[in-house]
Amino acid sequence: MNCPDCGNERTRVIDTETSADGTSVRRRRECQRCSFRFTSYERPEWDSLQVKKRDGSIESFDFEKLRAGIERAVEKRHVPEEDVTNLVEEVESDLQSRETRIVSSSLVGDLVSERLRELDQVAYIRFVSVYKAFSEPEEFLRELDAVLDSKLDASSSIDSTDKSDTS
Ligand SMILES: [Zn+2]
């Protein structure tokens, strides 16, 4: 890395520090000619979208895996496969449009939940119960109440006798 002051190619690293989230390295450098000191940042260039999980590990965004998770949630609901595909595509392009190549798994979960809630409320509840991994039962019940309230408002097409209508 060239010295920003005199352009000399030879600089010496005097201090190295990894950022708290482990995704970048900060180096303090000194020019060997003019002794100018500066800081450089290095971060890996991700080709594809990366998802940072709750435990801090990072894995590539997996379209099929996310789709499978949503398919489990919509099982036996009358949600066309096409809608599920559209949903995953929407979430993916939303994530792609962000500046960072690393997104948190909770952001992915939130984006899916928002859209799933519009699509099918039962599927939504199934999804958040798995995805959010509620730490307390009260948390889950609050979420359920919120959905049931809006169901009463809309008296939508949700059928509690799930198995009786298999059209
Ligand atoms: Zn210099």
Backbone and ligand atoms as CSV (ligand in chain L), in Angstrom:
chain,resi,resn,atom,element,x,y,z
A,1,MET,N,N,0.844,-1.203,0.000
A,1,MET,CA,C,0.000,0.000,0.000
A,1,MET,C,C,0.879,1.253,0.000
A,2,ASN,N,N,0.608,2.141,-0.982
A,2,ASN,CA,C,1.453,3.329,-1.118
A,2,ASN,C,C,1.131,4.385,-0.058
A,3,CYS,N,N,2.143,5.134,0.289
A,3,CYS,CA,C,1.962,6.234,1.235
A,3,CYS,C,C,1.079,7.309,0.592
A,4,PRO,N,N,-0.035,7.703,1.266
A,4,PRO,CA,C,-0.913,8.706,0.667
A,4,PRO,C,C,-0.259,10.093,0.609
A,5,ASP,N,N,0.807,10.266,1.332
A,5,ASP,CA,C,1.441,11.581,1.384
A,5,ASP,C,C,2.490,11.747,0.283
A,6,CYS,N,N,3.461,10.811,0.240
A,6,CYS,CA,C,4.550,10.961,-0.724
A,6,CYS,C,C,4.506,9.920,-1.838
A,7,GLY,N,N,3.620,8.960,-1.729
A,7,GLY,CA,C,3.471,7.967,-2.783
A,7,GLY,C,C,4.483,6.834,-2.724
A,8,ASN,N,N,5.308,6.845,-1.733
A,8,ASN,CA,C,6.305,5.791,-1.578
A,8,ASN,C,C,5.633,4.432,-1.387
A,9,GLU,N,N,6.212,3.413,-2.005
A,9,GLU,CA,C,5.602,2.087,-1.936
A,9,GLU,C,C,5.862,1.369,-0.624
A,10,ARG,N,N,6.904,1.745,0.039
A,10,ARG,CA,C,7.290,0.982,1.226
A,10,ARG,C,C,6.703,1.583,2.495
A,11,THR,N,N,5.700,0.864,3.019
A,11,THR,CA,C,5.120,1.282,4.297
A,11,THR,C,C,5.194,0.119,5.269
A,12,ARG,N,N,5.259,0.462,6.523
A,12,ARG,CA,C,5.431,-0.546,7.554
A,12,ARG,C,C,4.155,-0.595,8.406
A,13,VAL,N,N,3.701,-1.806,8.723
A,13,VAL,CA,C,2.533,-1.941,9.600
A,13,VAL,C,C,2.995,-1.790,11.045
A,14,ILE,N,N,2.405,-0.816,11.757
A,14,ILE,CA,C,2.820,-0.645,13.157
A,14,ILE,C,C,1.779,-1.157,14.143
A,15,ASP,N,N,0.569,-1.378,13.641
A,15,ASP,CA,C,-0.463,-1.912,14.540
A,15,ASP,C,C,-1.566,-2.574,13.711
A,16,THR,N,N,-2.060,-3.710,14.182
A,16,THR,CA,C,-3.138,-4.423,13.492
A,16,THR,C,C,-4.248,-4.716,14.475
A,17,GLU,N,N,-5.452,-4.463,14.030
A,17,GLU,CA,C,-6.581,-4.652,14.932
A,17,GLU,C,C,-7.773,-5.184,14.132
A,18,THR,N,N,-8.385,-6.253,14.639
A,18,THR,CA,C,-9.572,-6.798,13.960
A,18,THR,C,C,-10.812,-6.151,14.552
A,19,SER,N,N,-11.740,-5.780,13.687
A,19,SER,CA,C,-12.964,-5.144,14.176
A,19,SER,C,C,-13.757,-6.112,15.058
A,20,ALA,N,N,-14.619,-5.546,15.894
A,20,ALA,CA,C,-15.341,-6.358,16.877
A,20,ALA,C,C,-16.160,-7.465,16.220
A,21,ASP,N,N,-16.725,-7.199,15.058
A,21,ASP,CA,C,-17.538,-8.237,14.415
A,21,ASP,C,C,-16.705,-9.189,13.553
A,22,GLY,N,N,-15.408,-8.964,13.524
A,22,GLY,CA,C,-14.529,-9.898,12.833
A,22,GLY,C,C,-14.559,-9.803,11.322
A,23,THR,N,N,-15.203,-8.774,10.773
A,23,THR,CA,C,-15.342,-8.719,9.319
A,23,THR,C,C,-14.353,-7.762,8.652
A,24,SER,N,N,-13.584,-7.033,9.441
A,24,SER,CA,C,-12.579,-6.173,8.810
A,24,SER,C,C,-11.329,-6.072,9.687
A,25,VAL,N,N,-10.247,-5.705,9.039
A,25,VAL,CA,C,-8.987,-5.549,9.748
A,25,VAL,C,C,-8.487,-4.116,9.538
A,26,ARG,N,N,-8.129,-3.487,10.625
A,26,ARG,CA,C,-7.662,-2.116,10.578
A,26,ARG,C,C,-6.157,-2.151,10.827
A,27,ARG,N,N,-5.400,-1.517,9.946
A,27,ARG,CA,C,-3.948,-1.483,10.150
A,27,ARG,C,C,-3.455,-0.046,10.216
A,28,ARG,N,N,-2.616,0.185,11.181
A,28,ARG,CA,C,-1.936,1.455,11.311
A,28,ARG,C,C,-0.622,1.294,10.547
A,29,ARG,N,N,-0.318,2.184,9.623
A,29,ARG,CA,C,0.889,2.055,8.806
A,29,ARG,C,C,1.748,3.309,8.888
A,30,GLU,N,N,3.012,3.091,8.636
A,30,GLU,CA,C,3.931,4.231,8.618
A,30,GLU,C,C,4.796,4.150,7.372
A,31,CYS,N,N,4.902,5.283,6.658
A,31,CYS,CA,C,5.732,5.348,5.467
A,31,CYS,C,C,7.203,5.257,5.882
A,32,GLN,N,N,7.953,4.409,5.144
A,32,GLN,CA,C,9.360,4.229,5.514
A,32,GLN,C,C,10.233,5.362,4.985
A,33,ARG,N,N,9.650,6.213,4.134
A,33,ARG,CA,C,10.455,7.330,3.636
A,33,ARG,C,C,10.182,8.616,4.423
A,34,CYS,N,N,8.850,9.008,4.483
A,34,CYS,CA,C,8.559,10.298,5.111
A,34,CYS,C,C,7.948,10.159,6.508
A,35,SER,N,N,7.779,8.924,6.961
A,35,SER,CA,C,7.237,8.645,8.300
A,35,SER,C,C,5.782,9.072,8.484
A,36,PHE,N,N,5.107,9.369,7.371
A,36,PHE,CA,C,3.678,9.694,7.449
A,36,PHE,C,C,2.914,8.467,7.951
A,37,ARG,N,N,1.981,8.720,8.878
A,37,ARG,CA,C,1.208,7.600,9.426
A,37,ARG,C,C,-0.231,7.640,8.922
A,38,PHE,N,N,-0.746,6.491,8.569
A,38,PHE,CA,C,-2.135,6.426,8.104
A,38,PHE,C,C,-2.745,5.075,8.467
A,39,THR,N,N,-4.040,4.985,8.269
A,39,THR,CA,C,-4.762,3.762,8.632
A,39,THR,C,C,-5.369,3.148,7.385
A,40,SER,N,N,-5.260,1.844,7.265
A,40,SER,CA,C,-5.918,1.163,6.151
A,40,SER,C,C,-6.915,0.155,6.691
A,41,TYR,N,N,-7.967,-0.056,5.935
A,41,TYR,CA,C,-8.979,-1.036,6.314
A,41,TYR,C,C,-9.026,-2.114,5.253
A,42,GLU,N,N,-9.051,-3.331,5.697
A,42,GLU,CA,C,-9.176,-4.441,4.756
A,42,GLU,C,C,-10.405,-5.252,5.113
A,43,ARG,N,N,-11.217,-5.495,4.107
A,43,ARG,CA,C,-12.333,-6.412,4.356
A,43,ARG,C,C,-12.445,-7.368,3.176
A,44,PRO,N,N,-12.881,-8.589,3.467
A,44,PRO,CA,C,-12.980,-9.554,2.371
A,44,PRO,C,C,-14.011,-9.114,1.342
A,45,GLU,N,N,-13.755,-9.396,0.108
A,45,GLU,CA,C,-14.675,-9.092,-0.982
A,45,GLU,C,C,-15.580,-10.306,-1.168
A,46,TRP,N,N,-16.836,-10.166,-0.739
A,46,TRP,CA,C,-17.748,-11.296,-0.885
A,46,TRP,C,C,-18.368,-11.253,-2.268
A,47,ASP,N,N,-18.308,-12.343,-2.982
A,47,ASP,CA,C,-18.938,-12.401,-4.293
A,47,ASP,C,C,-20.437,-12.520,-4.166
A,48,SER,N,N,-20.848,-13.300,-3.193
A,48,SER,CA,C,-22.276,-13.524,-3.037
A,48,SER,C,C,-22.732,-13.012,-1.679
A,49,LEU,N,N,-24.006,-12.947,-1.520
A,49,LEU,CA,C,-24.621,-12.478,-0.296
A,49,LEU,C,C,-24.313,-13.446,0.853
A,50,GLN,N,N,-23.909,-12.880,1.971
A,50,GLN,CA,C,-23.594,-13.704,3.132
A,50,GLN,C,C,-24.571,-13.405,4.265
A,51,VAL,N,N,-24.912,-14.440,4.990
A,51,VAL,CA,C,-25.829,-14.271,6.108
A,51,VAL,C,C,-25.091,-14.556,7.409
A,52,LYS,N,N,-25.170,-13.588,8.296
A,52,LYS,CA,C,-24.528,-13.764,9.592
A,52,LYS,C,C,-25.560,-14.287,10.578
A,53,LYS,N,N,-25.274,-15.434,11.143
A,53,LYS,CA,C,-26.235,-16.073,12.018
A,53,LYS,C,C,-26.096,-15.569,13.451
A,54,ARG,N,N,-27.094,-15.921,14.253
A,54,ARG,CA,C,-27.137,-15.501,15.646
A,54,ARG,C,C,-25.853,-15.830,16.415
A,55,ASP,N,N,-25.273,-16.984,16.108
A,55,ASP,CA,C,-24.073,-17.407,16.834
A,55,ASP,C,C,-22.803,-16.751,16.272
A,56,GLY,N,N,-22.982,-15.865,15.270
A,56,GLY,CA,C,-21.842,-15.132,14.748
A,56,GLY,C,C,-21.212,-15.752,13.511
A,57,SER,N,N,-21.586,-16.985,13.194
A,57,SER,CA,C,-21.009,-17.626,12.016
A,57,SER,C,C,-21.645,-17.054,10.747
A,58,ILE,N,N,-20.910,-17.135,9.663
A,58,ILE,CA,C,-21.352,-16.547,8.407
A,58,ILE,C,C,-21.465,-17.633,7.351
A,59,GLU,N,N,-22.592,-17.655,6.659
A,59,GLU,CA,C,-22.734,-18.622,5.562
A,59,GLU,C,C,-23.377,-17.940,4.365
A,60,SER,N,N,-23.193,-18.524,3.180
A,60,SER,CA,C,-23.758,-17.941,1.971
A,60,SER,C,C,-25.278,-17.994,2.004
A,61,PHE,N,N,-25.886,-16.952,1.453
A,61,PHE,CA,C,-27.332,-16.938,1.324
A,61,PHE,C,C,-27.764,-18.108,0.442
A,62,ASP,N,N,-28.677,-18.903,0.959
A,62,ASP,CA,C,-29.095,-20.107,0.248
A,62,ASP,C,C,-30.576,-19.988,-0.113
A,63,PHE,N,N,-30.820,-19.685,-1.386
A,63,PHE,CA,C,-32.178,-19.485,-1.887
A,63,PHE,C,C,-33.063,-20.694,-1.597
A,64,GLU,N,N,-32.556,-21.890,-1.921
A,64,GLU,CA,C,-33.354,-23.107,-1.780
A,64,GLU,C,C,-33.656,-23.439,-0.319
A,65,LYS,N,N,-32.700,-23.135,0.518
A,65,LYS,CA,C,-32.882,-23.422,1.940
A,65,LYS,C,C,-33.984,-22.531,2.524
A,66,LEU,N,N,-33.920,-21.252,2.143
A,66,LEU,CA,C,-34.938,-20.321,2.628
A,66,LEU,C,C,-36.311,-20.720,2.105
A,67,ARG,N,N,-36.340,-21.106,0.849
A,67,ARG,CA,C,-37.579,-21.521,0.222
A,67,ARG,C,C,-38.158,-22.757,0.927
A,68,ALA,N,N,-37.280,-23.686,1.281
A,68,ALA,CA,C,-37.728,-24.898,1.976
A,68,ALA,C,C,-38.343,-24.549,3.335
A,69,GLY,N,N,-37.740,-23.585,4.011
A,69,GLY,CA,C,-38.259,-23.152,5.313
A,69,GLY,C,C,-39.650,-22.565,5.184
A,70,ILE,N,N,-39.850,-21.789,4.119
A,70,ILE,CA,C,-41.163,-21.169,3.896
A,70,ILE,C,C,-42.178,-22.217,3.458
A,71,GLU,N,N,-41.713,-23.187,2.670
A,71,GLU,CA,C,-42.630,-24.248,2.235
A,71,GLU,C,C,-43.143,-25.065,3.414
A,72,ARG,N,N,-42.272,-25.271,4.393
A,72,ARG,CA,C,-42.719,-25.967,5.599
A,72,ARG,C,C,-43.821,-25.174,6.292
A,73,ALA,N,N,-43.637,-23.852,6.323
A,73,ALA,CA,C,-44.616,-22.999,7.008
A,73,ALA,C,C,-45.964,-22.969,6.286
A,74,VAL,N,N,-45.941,-23.076,4.953
A,74,VAL,CA,C,-47.206,-22.991,4.211
A,74,VAL,C,C,-47.817,-24.372,3.935
A,75,GLU,N,N,-47.229,-25.403,4.522
A,75,GLU,CA,C,-47.717,-26.756,4.299
A,75,GLU,C,C,-49.215,-26.861,4.612
A,76,LYS,N,N,-49.959,-27.461,3.710
A,76,LYS,CA,C,-51.413,-27.649,3.833
A,76,LYS,C,C,-52.200,-26.345,3.811
A,77,ARG,N,N,-51.551,-25.247,3.590
A,77,ARG,CA,C,-52.266,-23.987,3.389
A,77,ARG,C,C,-52.433,-23.818,1.875
A,78,HIS,N,N,-53.403,-23.016,1.496
A,78,HIS,CA,C,-53.619,-22.866,0.057
A,78,HIS,C,C,-52.768,-21.736,-0.504
A,79,VAL,N,N,-51.473,-21.933,-0.437
A,79,VAL,CA,C,-50.557,-20.929,-0.960
A,79,VAL,C,C,-49.867,-21.508,-2.196
A,80,PRO,N,N,-50.092,-20.901,-3.355
A,80,PRO,CA,C,-49.466,-21.421,-4.575
A,80,PRO,C,C,-47.941,-21.386,-4.490
A,81,GLU,N,N,-47.324,-22.397,-5.079
A,81,GLU,CA,C,-45.875,-22.493,-5.083
A,81,GLU,C,C,-45.244,-21.234,-5.675
A,82,GLU,N,N,-45.922,-20.687,-6.659
A,82,GLU,CA,C,-45.443,-19.491,-7.324
A,82,GLU,C,C,-45.313,-18.317,-6.342
A,83,ASP,N,N,-46.284,-18.220,-5.435
A,83,ASP,CA,C,-46.236,-17.143,-4.445
A,83,ASP,C,C,-45.023,-17.290,-3.527
A,84,VAL,N,N,-44.712,-18.560,-3.190
A,84,VAL,CA,C,-43.551,-18.807,-2.329
A,84,VAL,C,C,-42.271,-18.398,-3.053
A,85,THR,N,N,-42.177,-18.792,-4.329
A,85,THR,CA,C,-41.001,-18.425,-5.122
A,85,THR,C,C,-40.871,-16.908,-5.233
A,86,ASN,N,N,-41.994,-16.246,-5.532
A,86,ASN,CA,C,-41.970,-14.791,-5.625
A,86,ASN,C,C,-41.494,-14.149,-4.325
A,87,LEU,N,N,-41.993,-14.703,-3.221
A,87,LEU,CA,C,-41.617,-14.162,-1.921
A,87,LEU,C,C,-40.101,-14.252,-1.698
A,88,VAL,N,N,-39.548,-15.427,-1.977
A,88,VAL,CA,C,-38.106,-15.600,-1.762
A,88,VAL,C,C,-37.324,-14.684,-2.704
A,89,GLU,N,N,-37.802,-14.552,-3.948
A,89,GLU,CA,C,-37.128,-13.676,-4.902
A,89,GLU,C,C,-37.160,-12.218,-4.455
A,90,GLU,N,N,-38.307,-11.812,-3.926
A,90,GLU,CA,C,-38.426,-10.443,-3.422
A,90,GLU,C,C,-37.462,-10.184,-2.278
A,91,VAL,N,N,-37.415,-11.148,-1.357
A,91,VAL,CA,C,-36.516,-11.009,-0.212
A,91,VAL,C,C,-35.065,-10.954,-0.690
A,92,GLU,N,N,-34.730,-11.837,-1.627
A,92,GLU,CA,C,-33.363,-11.870,-2.130
A,92,GLU,C,C,-32.982,-10.546,-2.800
A,93,SER,N,N,-33.867,-10.005,-3.636
A,93,SER,CA,C,-33.491,-8.769,-4.331
A,93,SER,C,C,-33.441,-7.586,-3.371
A,94,ASP,N,N,-34.291,-7.628,-2.343
A,94,ASP,CA,C,-34.196,-6.606,-1.292
A,94,ASP,C,C,-32.816,-6.654,-0.635
A,95,LEU,N,N,-32.368,-7.872,-0.306
A,95,LEU,CA,C,-31.066,-8.040,0.354
A,95,LEU,C,C,-29.927,-7.643,-0.586
A,96,GLN,N,N,-30.071,-8.001,-1.872
A,96,GLN,CA,C,-29.029,-7.676,-2.856
A,96,GLN,C,C,-28.869,-6.173,-3.024
A,97,SER,N,N,-29.971,-5.442,-2.848
A,97,SER,CA,C,-29.935,-4.006,-3.103
A,97,SER,C,C,-29.259,-3.238,-1.960
A,98,ARG,N,N,-29.016,-3.922,-0.863
A,98,ARG,CA,C,-28.366,-3.248,0.271
A,98,ARG,C,C,-26.873,-3.095,0.026
A,99,GLU,N,N,-26.314,-2.114,0.703
A,99,GLU,CA,C,-24.921,-1.818,0.457
A,99,GLU,C,C,-23.991,-2.930,0.934
A,100,THR,N,N,-24.352,-3.531,2.037
A,100,THR,CA,C,-23.476,-4.552,2.605
A,100,THR,C,C,-23.711,-5.912,1.958
A,101,ARG,N,N,-22.667,-6.714,1.923
A,101,ARG,CA,C,-22.807,-8.073,1.412
A,101,ARG,C,C,-23.069,-9.052,2.554
A,102,ILE,N,N,-23.044,-8.553,3.765
A,102,ILE,CA,C,-23.339,-9.418,4.908
A,102,ILE,C,C,-24.603,-8.914,5.602
A,103,VAL,N,N,-25.607,-9.742,5.629
A,103,VAL,CA,C,-26.839,-9.356,6.308
A,103,VAL,C,C,-27.071,-10.313,7.478
A,104,SER,N,N,-27.812,-9.840,8.474
A,104,SER,CA,C,-28.053,-10.704,9.623
A,104,SER,C,C,-29.214,-11.648,9.331
A,105,SER,N,N,-29.170,-12.817,9.967
A,105,SER,CA,C,-30.251,-13.780,9.749
A,105,SER,C,C,-31.572,-13.219,10.268
A,106,SER,N,N,-31.510,-12.342,11.272
A,106,SER,CA,C,-32.763,-11.784,11.791
A,106,SER,C,C,-33.393,-10.820,10.778
A,107,LEU,N,N,-32.554,-10.131,10.003
A,107,LEU,CA,C,-33.096,-9.274,8.940
A,107,LEU,C,C,-33.804,-10.128,7.892
A,108,VAL,N,N,-33.166,-11.231,7.509
A,108,VAL,CA,C,-33.784,-12.143,6.543
A,108,VAL,C,C,-35.135,-12.615,7.085
A,109,GLY,N,N,-35.124,-13.003,8.354
A,109,GLY,CA,C,-36.346,-13.484,8.994
A,109,GLY,C,C,-37.445,-12.428,9.005
A,110,ASP,N,N,-37.046,-11.182,9.303
A,110,ASP,CA,C,-38.028,-10.099,9.355
A,110,ASP,C,C,-38.642,-9.835,7.978
A,111,LEU,N,N,-37.796,-9.842,6.953
A,111,LEU,CA,C,-38.290,-9.582,5.596
A,111,LEU,C,C,-39.260,-10.668,5.151
A,112,VAL,N,N,-38.926,-11.915,5.495
A,112,VAL,CA,C,-39.818,-13.023,5.147
A,112,VAL,C,C,-41.132,-12.898,5.914
A,113,SER,N,N,-41.016,-12.643,7.228
A,113,SER,CA,C,-42.219,-12.557,8.070
A,113,SER,C,C,-43.201,-11.516,7.554
A,114,GLU,N,N,-42.666,-10.326,7.241
A,114,GLU,CA,C,-43.519,-9.243,6.725
A,114,GLU,C,C,-44.377,-9.719,5.557
A,115,ARG,N,N,-43.709,-10.389,4.611
A,115,ARG,CA,C,-44.404,-10.795,3.390
A,115,ARG,C,C,-45.313,-11.993,3.620
A,116,LEU,N,N,-44.859,-12.884,4.477
A,116,LEU,CA,C,-45.657,-14.077,4.765
A,116,LEU,C,C,-46.946,-13.695,5.483
A,117,ARG,N,N,-46.869,-12.666,6.274
A,117,ARG,CA,C,-48.036,-12.217,7.009
A,117,ARG,C,C,-49.142,-11.761,6.060
A,118,GLU,N,N,-48.732,-11.135,4.958
A,118,GLU,CA,C,-49.687,-10.707,3.929
A,118,GLU,C,C,-50.274,-11.906,3.200
A,119,LEU,N,N,-49.440,-12.919,3.041
A,119,LEU,CA,C,-49.796,-14.077,2.221
A,119,LEU,C,C,-50.733,-15.030,2.956
A,120,ASP,N,N,-50.364,-15.384,4.176
A,120,ASP,CA,C,-51.137,-16.366,4.928
A,120,ASP,C,C,-50.760,-16.272,6.394
A,121,GLN,N,N,-51.731,-15.943,7.240
A,121,GLN,CA,C,-51.397,-15.653,8.632
A,121,GLN,C,C,-51.014,-16.887,9.441
A,122,VAL,N,N,-51.603,-18.019,9.088
A,122,VAL,CA,C,-51.226,-19.248,9.790
A,122,VAL,C,C,-49.776,-19.612,9.470
A,123,ALA,N,N,-49.444,-19.495,8.177
A,123,ALA,CA,C,-48.060,-19.759,7.762
A,123,ALA,C,C,-47.107,-18.786,8.442
A,124,TYR,N,N,-47.563,-17.558,8.565
A,124,TYR,CA,C,-46.757,-16.542,9.235
A,124,TYR,C,C,-46.424,-16.957,10.674
A,125,ILE,N,N,-47.455,-17.371,11.397
A,125,ILE,CA,C,-47.257,-17.778,12.791
A,125,ILE,C,C,-46.330,-18.988,12.885
A,126,ARG,N,N,-46.529,-19.940,11.982
A,126,ARG,CA,C,-45.634,-21.111,11.972
A,126,ARG,C,C,-44.195,-20.681,11.728
A,127,PHE,N,N,-44.044,-19.773,10.783
A,127,PHE,CA,C,-42.690,-19.340,10.415
A,127,PHE,C,C,-42.009,-18.609,11.564
A,128,VAL,N,N,-42.683,-17.626,12.140
A,128,VAL,CA,C,-42.018,-16.862,13.210
A,128,VAL,C,C,-41.758,-17.722,14.435
A,129,SER,N,N,-42.625,-18.715,14.667
A,129,SER,CA,C,-42.405,-19.550,15.854
A,129,SER,C,C,-41.114,-20.351,15.719
A,130,VAL,N,N,-40.773,-20.699,14.476
A,130,VAL,CA,C,-39.515,-21.405,14.244
A,130,VAL,C,C,-38.360,-20.412,14.129
A,131,TYR,N,N,-38.601,-19.381,13.304
A,131,TYR,CA,C,-37.510,-18.480,12.969
A,131,TYR,C,C,-37.052,-17.624,14.133
A,132,LYS,N,N,-38.008,-17.083,14.850
A,132,LYS,CA,C,-37.621,-16.183,15.941
A,132,LYS,C,C,-37.182,-16.951,17.177
A,133,ALA,N,N,-37.486,-18.244,17.202
A,133,ALA,CA,C,-37.111,-19.077,18.335
A,133,ALA,C,C,-37.371,-18.333,19.645
A,134,PHE,N,N,-38.644,-18.021,19.856
A,134,PHE,CA,C,-39.028,-17.217,21.017
A,134,PHE,C,C,-38.418,-17.747,22.299
A,135,SER,N,N,-37.834,-16.831,23.034
A,135,SER,CA,C,-37.188,-17.255,24.277
A,135,SER,C,C,-38.210,-17.483,25.381
A,136,GLU,N,N,-39.351,-16.787,25.283
A,136,GLU,CA,C,-40.384,-16.972,26.300
A,136,GLU,C,C,-41.710,-17.269,25.613
A,137,PRO,N,N,-42.540,-18.107,26.244
A,137,PRO,CA,C,-43.847,-18.405,25.659
A,137,PRO,C,C,-44.695,-17.135,25.493
A,138,GLU,N,N,-44.535,-16.189,26.426
A,138,GLU,CA,C,-45.322,-14.949,26.376
A,138,GLU,C,C,-45.093,-14.202,25.063
A,139,GLU,N,N,-43.850,-14.249,24.619
A,139,GLU,CA,C,-43.480,-13.568,23.391
A,139,GLU,C,C,-44.275,-14.128,22.206
A,140,PHE,N,N,-44.331,-15.448,22.175
A,140,PHE,CA,C,-45.054,-16.130,21.104
A,140,PHE,C,C,-46.540,-15.800,21.174
A,141,LEU,N,N,-47.080,-15.797,22.378
A,141,LEU,CA,C,-48.506,-15.529,22.539
A,141,LEU,C,C,-48.858,-14.109,22.120
A,142,ARG,N,N,-47.962,-13.178,22.400
A,142,ARG,CA,C,-48.194,-11.793,21.964
A,142,ARG,C,C,-48.315,-11.728,20.449
A,143,GLU,N,N,-47.407,-12.437,19.801
A,143,GLU,CA,C,-47.402,-12.461,18.337
A,143,GLU,C,C,-48.706,-13.078,17.814
A,144,LEU,N,N,-49.102,-14.154,18.478
A,144,LEU,CA,C,-50.324,-14.859,18.084
A,144,LEU,C,C,-51.543,-13.959,18.275
A,145,ASP,N,N,-51.588,-13.268,19.412
A,145,ASP,CA,C,-52.694,-12.351,19.687
A,145,ASP,C,C,-52.805,-11.284,18.609
A,146,ALA,N,N,-51.667,-10.754,18.231
A,146,ALA,CA,C,-51.655,-9.687,17.224
A,146,ALA,C,C,-52.263,-10.180,15.918
A,147,VAL,N,N,-51.936,-11.413,15.574
A,147,VAL,CA,C,-52.473,-11.980,14.335
A,147,VAL,C,C,-53.967,-12.251,14.468
A,148,LEU,N,N,-54.366,-12.806,15.631
A,148,LEU,CA,C,-55.776,-13.115,15.831
A,148,LEU,C,C,-56.616,-11.845,15.832
A,149,ASP,N,N,-56.086,-10.769,16.402
A,149,ASP,CA,C,-56.793,-9.489,16.397
A,149,ASP,C,C,-57.055,-9.027,14.977
A,150,SER,N,N,-56.003,-9.071,14.154
A,150,SER,CA,C,-56.164,-8.584,12.796
A,150,SER,C,C,-57.050,-9.523,11.995
A,151,LYS,N,N,-57.105,-10.786,12.414
A,151,LYS,CA,C,-57.972,-11.748,11.749
A,151,LYS,C,C,-59.435,-11.388,12.008
A,152,LEU,N,N,-59.729,-11.010,13.274
A,152,LEU,CA,C,-61.085,-10.613,13.618
A,152,LEU,C,C,-61.498,-9.374,12.828
A,153,ASP,N,N,-60.561,-8.448,12.704
A,153,ASP,CA,C,-60.834,-7.228,11.947
A,153,ASP,C,C,-61.209,-7.555,10.512
A,154,ALA,N,N,-60.386,-8.401,9.923
A,154,ALA,CA,C,-60.560,-8.645,8.500
A,154,ALA,C,C,-61.534,-9.789,8.229
A,155,SER,N,N,-61.827,-10.597,9.266
A,155,SER,CA,C,-62.534,-11.883,9.124
A,155,SER,C,C,-62.222,-12.516,7.777
A,156,SER,N,N,-60.938,-12.746,7.606
A,156,SER,CA,C,-60.411,-13.175,6.315
A,156,SER,C,C,-60.683,-14.653,6.064
A,157,SER,N,N,-60.027,-15.202,5.107
A,157,SER,CA,C,-60.324,-16.546,4.645
A,157,SER,C,C,-59.685,-17.642,5.493
A,158,ILE,N,N,-59.180,-17.257,6.678
A,158,ILE,CA,C,-58.530,-18.271,7.499
A,158,ILE,C,C,-59.564,-19.252,8.052
A,159,ASP,N,N,-59.325,-20.501,7.830
A,159,ASP,CA,C,-60.255,-21.548,8.224
A,159,ASP,C,C,-59.623,-22.375,9.327
A,160,SER,N,N,-60.254,-22.379,10.500
A,160,SER,CA,C,-59.636,-23.091,11.613
A,160,SER,C,C,-59.713,-24.598,11.418
A,161,THR,N,N,-60.696,-25.068,10.663
A,161,THR,CA,C,-60.751,-26.497,10.375
A,161,THR,C,C,-59.914,-26.763,9.132
A,162,ASP,N,N,-58.646,-26.849,9.403
A,162,ASP,CA,C,-57.618,-26.865,8.373
A,162,ASP,C,C,-57.791,-28.003,7.370
A,163,LYS,N,N,-58.179,-29.200,7.891
A,163,LYS,CA,C,-58.138,-30.394,7.054
A,163,LYS,C,C,-59.416,-30.634,6.260
A,164,SER,N,N,-60.510,-29.929,6.665
A,164,SER,CA,C,-61.788,-30.230,6.048
A,164,SER,C,C,-61.888,-29.713,4.614
A,165,ASP,N,N,-61.161,-28.645,4.323
A,165,ASP,CA,C,-61.245,-28.137,2.957
A,165,ASP,C,C,-59.980,-28.472,2.179
A,166,THR,N,N,-60.100,-29.464,1.378
A,166,THR,CA,C,-58.939,-29.852,0.577
A,166,THR,C,C,-59.296,-29.739,-0.894
A,167,SER,N,N,-59.594,-28.542,-1.294
A,167,SER,CA,C,-60.029,-28.344,-2.675
A,167,SER,C,C,-58.851,-28.431,-3.621
L,1,ZN,ZN,ZN,5.604,8.886,2.613
